[in-house]
Amino acid sequence: GEYFCGGFGVFSDLEEEALPYDPALFGHWKEWADALSQYRHYLNQCPDKGLFSIYLARVQLTPAVLDMLGKALKEVGFNELELIYNDSGRHLISFATKALQDNDRCQILSMEGNQYESHDENELLLETIMNHPSLRKLSMKSCFNDSPRSFLGEALRKFRNITSMDLTSNLISGESVTYIANFLETNPCMLHLNLSSNRIDDNDAAKIATALVKNKRLRLLELECNHVMTKVGEKQLRKTVYGDETLNSISDSNHICEIRSDWSGTFCNGSRDTPNVNRRWKLYDTLSYHHTKFSNVLELVDNELPNDETNFARKLMPIVLESVQLYADNSRKCSSLSRFVKPLSIVYEMMRGWRMPSLFENHENT
């Protein structure tokens, strides 16, 4: 597996702003660049799978410093490049683009807090990201002063290789969500999408919910702190991953995507569990819920079986009783299941209430 070789980083203690550049620091930046150049000799001794990170956070970088660092990085094979709140405008975009072009090992890029504006440098960065052979994780957190409609419309068509994207705190709503939903409907290779702290409302939640019906790959969707969303939006998202609480609709729902939100834990799949495990514990959770009202037989027979349910029920009942135990075995492993009922109780309820006279009569005639 992969292991950590090392990393070079410079950062200040400021929050969400850059420490202003001072000419007196230029000599220190030169020392840092020289050390980085020398470190490449050590990296050359590392196996190809060794990890190496470059981290520059909350420090302003001038064109002269970026040029010097760019030359030093050219011969250093790094896996992660984090550029956070650098207040360096277009020059930083050009630096990131050139660093990616010179390094085909980079798997992670963060541009957090560096404002994105439409210009040629950014277009070149998008093209570089799209064509990069190794890049899989991208953070554009707090990169937009306005809703990033134009960026999403262009970028999502190109980012077919990205498996994780962070779009936290970007005023995303409306048309921007439409672009995201349309992207998710195409079932891309993306496994993790963070849309926390945006302006996603109930209509936006409905678009995302519809997209997740078709998406079979996204494992984790983060929607915390979208405070304009209400219970209406929550219900739409819940229905996508939990159906309408009938067994058939639950079985047909999305069992891949875990949704983290301000209501997290009430309608989530487990992103680390297999779809079959998620499906089984949701089914057993529903059986447990109906058992508290002794309504499992009513819900199953009256609402879900075909009109000729009597003969069908005779064939189905052994399968259902067997499934209760199977679902229970998975549910015991699920820490988020809060209304677990022991399987024997559910079996007894069904045996007691599921048209037993007709079953006994059929047994006596055979």
N, C-alpha and C positions, 0 to 999 in steps of 0.2 A: 504494500500500500504506500500511499504518499506520506512523507514526513517533512518536518520544517527544517530548512537549512539556515534560515536567518532572515533579517530584514533591516532596512534603513528607514528611519522616520524622523521627521521634524514637526513639532506641533506646539501651539501655545495653549494657555489655560483659558483663553477667551471662549465665549459661547456664541455661536452663530455669527461671528465676524472675524476678520483677519487682523492679525498683528501687523501694523503698517511697516513697510520696508524702510530701513535706515541704511544709508551708504556705508556706515561703519560695519555693517554686517557682511559686506561683500567678501571680505577676506575669509570669514567663517564659512560662507557658502562655497568658496573655492576649496577650502580644506575638506569640506563634506563631499564635494564632487570628486576630489582626488582620492579620498578614502573609498568612495564607491567604485572608482575605476580600479583601484588595487584589489578590491574585494572580488572582482571577477575571476582572479586567479584561483581563489578558494572555490568559487562556484564551479569552475571548470572541472574541479575534482569531484563534485557531487554527481550522483546518478541523475539521469534525466528526470526522474520523478521527484527530486527534491524541490521543496517549496521556498520561494523567496518573494518578499513583499517590499514595495516602495510606498511610503506613507507620508504625505505632506498635508497637514491639517491646520487651518486657521492661521496661516502665515501668508502675507502678501508676497507674490513672486513677480519680479520685474522681467522684461524681455531679456536683459543681459543674463540674469540668473537662470531663467528657463533655457536659454541657449546653451549655457555651460552645463546644466544638468542633463539636457538632451544628448549632448556629446558623450557624457559619462555613461548614460544609460544604454547607449547604442550597442555596447559590447557586453551588457549585463543581461542575462536571461532571467526575467522576473515572471512570477505567476499572478501577482496582484498589484494593481496600481490604484491607490486611493488619493484623490485630489479633493480636499474638503475645505470649503469657504476660503478660497485663495484670492479673491478680488483681483483677478488678473485678466479678465475679459477674453478677447479673441486670442491673445497670445497663449493663454492656457489651453484653449481648444486646439490650437496648432501643435502645442507641445504634446498633448495627449494623443493626437492623431499620429504624429511622427513616432512617438514611443510605441504605439501599437503596430505601426507598419514595420518597425525595426525588430519587433519581438513577436514571434509566432507562438510563444508559450503562454502568454498572458490569458488567464481564465476569468479574472474578476476586474471590473473597472467601476470606480465610484467617482461621480462628478458632483457630489452632494454640495448644495449651497452655492454653486457657481452658475450664475444666471445664463440661461440659454436665450439667444436671440437669433432670428433668421438672418443668416449671411453665409457666404461661400465657405467659410471655415467649418461651420457646423454641418453643412451638407457633406463636406469631405469626411468629417468624423462619422456621420451616419453610414456613408459608403464603406468606410474602413471597418466599422463594427459589423456590418452586414457580411463582409467578405473575410473576416478574420477566422482562421481555422480552429482556434481554441477557445475564444471568448464565449462564456456561457452565462455569467452573472453581471448585471448592469444596474447601478443605482443612479437614479436621476432625482433624488430626494431634494425638495426645496429648490428646484432649478427654474421655476417659472413665476413671474409676477402676475401673470394672467393665465386663464385656462389654456392649457397647451393643445388647442385644437389642431393647429397646423403641424406641430411636431408629431402628434399621435397619428394623424392622417397619413403622414409620410413614413414615419419610423416603423409603425406596426406592420406595414407591408413588407418591410425589409428585414425585420428582426426575426427571421425564421429559425435562427440557430440559438437564440437566447432562451435559457431554461428558467431564469429567475430575474425578475425586474421589480425594483422598488421605485414607486411613484408617489411616495408619501408627501403630504403638504404641498400640493401643486394646484389647489383651487379647482380640481377636476369635477365637472358636472355636465349635464346636458349633452351637447354634441360630442364632447370628449368621451363620455361614457358610451355613446353610440359606436364610436370607432373601436373602443375596447371590446364591447360586446360582439361586434361583427368579427373582430379578430379572434376572440375565444370560440366563436361558432365554427371557425375553420379547423378546429381541433389541432392547434399548433403544438410544438414540442414543449411549450412553457409549462413548468411544474409549480412555480411559486410566483404569485403576483400580490404586491403590497399596495393597497389603495387607501391606507389609513389617513386620517386627518385631512380629508378633502371635503367637498360639498355635495356628496352623493345623496340624493333624496329618494323618495319612494318610487318615482317614475324610473329613476336610474337603477334602483334595485330590481325592478321588474325586468329591465333590459338584461341585466347580468344574470338573473334567474333563468330567463329564456335561453340565454347562451349556454348556461351550464347543463341544460337538458341534453344538448348535442355534444358538449365537450367531455371527452373520456380520458383526458390526460392531466389536467390541472389538479395538483394534490393539495395546495394550500392557497386560500384567498383571504387576505387580511383587510378588514373593513372597520377597524376600531376608530372611534372618535369622529365618525361622520354624523354630527349631532343633528343635522336637518332630517335625517331618516327617522321615521316613526314606526309604530307597531305594524302599519300597513306594509312597509317595505320588508320588515322582519318576516311577516307572514309569507310574502312571495318567496323569499330566500329559503325559508323553512320548508315550503312545499316542494322545492326543487330537490332537496336532500332527504325529505321525510315523507313525501307524498301527502295525502290528506288523511293519514292515519288509518286507512284500510290496508289490509295485508297485501292486496294486489298492487296498490299504488306505491306502497313502500318498496316492494320487491322491484318495481320498475323505475325507481328514483335513482338519482346520482349517488353512487357509493364510493366515489373516488375523492371528491373535493371536501376538505375540511375548511369550514368558514369560521374565521375568528372575528368576533365583533363585540359590541358592548353587551350582547346577550349570549356570549360564548358559553358553550356547554349544553345548551338546550336543543340544538339541532345540528350538531357537528358530526361529520365522519372523522375517523382517526387517520391522519395523514400518513402514519407509520403502519397502519393495518392494511391488509388486503381488502379488495372490494367485497369478497365473500364474507369476511369477518364483520365488516361494517354492516352489510346487509343483514346478517344473522342477529347481531345484537340489537339492531333497530326493530326487527320483527319481534324479538323476545321482549324488548321494552314495551312494545304495543300490547303484546299478550299480557304482560304484567299489569299494565294500566287498566285494560279491560277487566282483568280479574278482580281489581279492587271494587268494581261495580257488578261483578258476576255476570258480565255481558259478553264473554267471548263467544259463546254458542250463538247468541242473537246476532252479533256482528258478523260472524263467519257464515252462518247458514242463511240468515234472512237477507243480508246485504251483498254477499259475495259469490254465492253458489248460483248456478243456472236455475231456471224455473223447475226443471225436473230434479230438484236437489235430493230427493229421498234416495233413489238408487245411486246417484253420484256420491252422496254422503257416506254410504256404506263402504264404497271403495276408497274414499278419501280419508276417512277417519283414522285408520292405522298409520297412514303417512303423516297426518297432522300430529298425532301423538308422538310418533318417532321424532318429528321435527322439533317438538317442544324441548326434548332432551338435547338435541343437537344444537339448537339456538342457545340453550342455557349454558352449555359447556363453553361457548364463545363469550357469552355475556359475563360470566364470572371473571374473565380476564380484562374486562373493560371497566376501568376505574370511573369513567364518566356516567355510567349507568346508575341512576339514583333510585329507581323504583323496582329493583329486582325482587321477584317473587320466586320462591322455590318451585321447581318444575312439577313436583308431585302435587302441589296445590292446584296448578293449572290443569294437570291431567285429571285430577279428581273432579274438578268443575265440569270439564268437558264430558267425562264419562257419566256424570250425574245428569247433565242437562241436554245431551245431544241425541234426542229421539231414540233413546235406548229401547223402548218397547218394540219399535219396528226392527231394530237390529236383532233382538232376542227372537222375535217372531220368524225372521229370516233364518236364523240358526236352527230353530226347531223344525222347519220345513225341509231342511237339507239332510 
